[in-house]
Amino acid sequence: MSEKILVGADHAGFELKQRIVDELKQLGYEPVDVGPKTLDPADDYPDFAKRVAEGVTKGEAKLGVLTCGTGIGMAMAANRYPGVRAAVVWSPEVAELSRKHNDANVLTIPAWSMDEDGALEALRRWLKATFEGGRHARRVEKIER
C-alpha cells in the first residue's frame, strides 16, 4: 500500500496542484486531493489549508502539500494546527532542508515564484529527505511546546 499525501491549493495554485497530484502518482504515492476540484477564482486558501492541516493533525496522512500564489497564506493557516510544520519553499534546496532540519510535514509551494520544473524538483527532494535529528530535534521540540 502506498503512502497517502494530502494535497490542496487555492485558485492561484490550482494548475500546479494538478501536476503535483500526477507527479505523486508517478512516484508511487497515493495523493488525496482535498480540492478544489475545479478552478474557482473566488475560493479561499484557508479552506484548503485547513483540510490538509487537519488531516495531518488527525493522522489521516503523515505529509501534505499546499500551493497558492505566494505560499505564505497557506503556511500561515496550516501552521495553526497542532503538530503541523508547514514550510514555504522557493527552491529545491530549501525544500530538502525543510525536511532535514525542520522536519517539515507540509510542503508549501508558491506557484507565482517557482516554475513547474522547479516546483516538482522541490517536491521530489522534499520527499526523499529525512529528518536529521540531533541538534535539530531540540529545536523542533521547542516549536511543539
PyMOL commands that set and color helices and strands:
alter all, ss='L'
color gray80, all
select helices_A, chain A and resi 11-26+45-58+72-78+92-102+116-128+135-144
alter helices_A, ss='H'
color red, helices_A
select strands_A, chain A and resi 4-9+30-35+63-68+86-88+106-110
alter strands_A, ss='S'
color yellow, strands_A
deselect
rebuild
show_as cartoon
